[in-house]
């Protein structure tokens, strides 16, 4: 069943900007921005007072002043996308090349476990809620996408939401809403969590 999408803010001046932005949920205004020096960012998440950012083959840890603290090869080695810090120095990383979400130990930068998502689909954003990975899937051929709910214990897909437009890229959860952005339209959108 298609869900309504609400556009919150669109700022065409930021199309080539390499900052990471903290935006207000209520009106989309900028609360804080951090220079990343990275283009085509595939995922971002917050761990305490640092950011984890992935672009291309690189996974970087950046402080809130924009200084790069560490750089690593992204899990899978071919470009990670969605990132979700889940506490205890652990982070989920979506790898669209292998169609797996990897749980990474940030102390050692090694994998703890991997959960597959549907083959031949382009995984982008993700978030963890209610013992599930909510995986954003982009349909580049005809726009829009889907959000798949994958049970972390059984690794089974237990639900999905069809999103007819725009494309799903970065994704998170806040106040019973799924928030996502689209790199094609540069829109921030919401859909209700079922």
C-alpha positions in Angstrom: 0.0 0.0 0.0 1.4 3.4 -1.0 2.0 5.9 1.7 1.7 9.6 1.4 5.0 11.5 1.3 5.3 15.0 2.9 8.0 17.3 1.6 9.5 19.3 4.5 12.1 21.5 2.9 14.0 21.7 -0.4 17.1 23.9 -0.7 18.6 23.9 -4.2 21.6 26.0 -2.9 22.9 22.9 -1.0 23.1 20.5 -4.1 26.9 20.6 -4.2 27.6 21.3 -0.6 29.8 18.8 1.3 28.6 19.6 4.8 26.6 17.3 7.1 23.6 19.1 8.5 21.7 18.7 11.7 18.2 19.9 10.9 15.2 20.7 13.1 12.4 18.0 12.8 9.8 20.7 13.2 10.7 23.1 10.3 13.8 21.8 8.6 16.0 24.7 9.7 19.7 24.2 10.2 20.8 23.7 13.8 24.4 22.8 13.1 26.6 21.9 10.1 29.9 20.1 9.8 32.3 20.2 6.9 32.9 16.6 5.7 35.0 17.2 2.5 33.2 14.2 1.1 31.0 14.2 -2.0 28.1 11.7 -2.8 27.8 10.7 0.9 26.0 7.3 1.1 25.4 7.3 4.9 25.8 9.2 8.1 25.2 8.4 11.8 26.1 10.0 15.1 28.2 8.3 17.8 28.4 10.6 20.8 30.2 13.8 19.7 31.5 12.4 16.4 29.9 11.5 13.0 30.5 8.4 10.9 30.2 9.2 7.2 30.6 6.9 4.2 31.2 8.0 0.6 32.5 5.7 -2.2 34.9 3.2 -0.6 35.6 5.3 2.4 34.2 5.2 6.0 35.3 8.2 8.0 34.9 9.2 11.7 34.7 13.0 11.9 34.4 15.3 14.9 31.9 18.1 15.1 34.5 20.6 13.9 35.0 18.7 10.7 38.3 17.1 11.6 38.8 13.5 10.2 39.7 11.3 13.2 40.1 8.1 11.2 39.5 6.6 7.8 38.7 3.0 6.9 37.8 1.0 3.9 34.0 0.6 3.9 32.7 -2.9 4.8 32.4 -5.0 1.7 35.1 -2.8 0.0 32.8 -1.4 -2.7 30.9 1.5 -1.2 28.7 1.4 1.9 25.4 3.3 2.2 23.1 3.4 5.2 24.7 3.7 8.6 23.1 3.3 12.0 25.0 3.6 15.3 23.3 1.3 17.8 25.4 1.8 21.0 28.2 -0.2 22.6 30.6 1.0 19.8 28.6 -1.0 17.2 27.2 0.2 13.9 25.1 -1.3 11.1 26.3 -0.6 7.6 24.4 -1.4 4.4 26.4 -2.8 1.5 24.5 -2.5 -1.7 27.0 -4.5 -3.7 26.7 -7.7 -1.6 23.1 -7.1 -0.5 24.0 -7.4 3.2 23.7 -5.3 6.3 26.9 -5.7 8.4 27.1 -5.1 12.2 30.6 -3.6 12.8 32.6 -3.5 16.0 34.0 0.1 15.9 36.8 -0.8 18.4 38.3 -3.3 16.0 36.5 -2.4 12.7 35.6 -6.1 12.3 32.2 -7.6 11.5 30.1 -9.1 14.3 27.3 -10.5 12.0 25.7 -9.9 8.6 22.0 -10.0 7.6 21.1 -10.3 4.0 18.4 -8.2 2.3 16.7 -9.0 -1.0 19.0 -9.7 -3.9 19.0 -7.4 -6.9 17.8 -4.5 -4.9 19.8 -1.3 -4.1 19.9 -0.9 -0.3 20.5 2.7 0.8 19.4 4.1 4.2 18.5 2.0 7.2 17.6 2.4 10.9 17.0 0.0 13.7 13.7 0.0 15.7 11.7 -2.6 17.5 14.4 -5.4 17.0 14.2 -4.9 13.3 16.4 -3.4 10.6 14.2 -1.1 8.4 16.0 -1.1 5.1 15.5 1.5 2.4 15.5 0.2 -1.1 15.9 2.6 -4.1 14.2 1.8 -7.4 16.3 3.9 -9.8 14.7 2.4 -12.9 11.3 3.9 -12.2 11.7 6.0 -9.1 10.5 5.6 -5.5 11.4 2.6 -3.5 10.4 0.4 -0.6 11.2 0.1 3.1 11.7 -3.5 4.2 11.4 -4.5 7.8 13.8 -7.3 8.6 13.7 -9.1 11.9 17.2 -9.1 13.5 16.8 -12.5 15.2 15.3 -14.5 12.4 16.7 -12.4 9.5 13.3 -12.7 7.7 11.5 -9.9 6.0 8.3 -9.3 8.0 6.9 -6.2 6.3 7.4 -3.7 3.6 6.1 -0.2 2.6 5.9 0.9 -1.0 7.1 4.5 -1.6 6.0 5.6 -5.1 8.1 8.8 -5.1 10.7 10.1 -4.5 13.7 7.8 -4.3 14.8 6.6 -0.8 18.4 7.3 0.2 19.3 8.4 3.7 16.8 7.2 6.3 16.1 7.4 10.0 13.2 7.2 12.5 11.7 9.8 14.8 8.4 10.1 16.6 6.6 7.3 14.8 7.7 8.7 11.4 10.2 7.3 8.9 12.3 10.2 7.6 14.2 9.9 4.4 16.0 12.0 1.8 16.2 11.8 -2.0 19.5 12.7 -3.8 17.6 13.1 -7.1 15.1 15.7 -5.8 17.0 16.9 -2.7 13.8 16.6 -0.6 13.4 15.5 3.0 10.3 13.4 3.4 8.3 11.5 6.0 6.0 8.5 6.0 4.3 7.0 9.1 5.7 3.9 10.7 3.1 1.2 10.4 
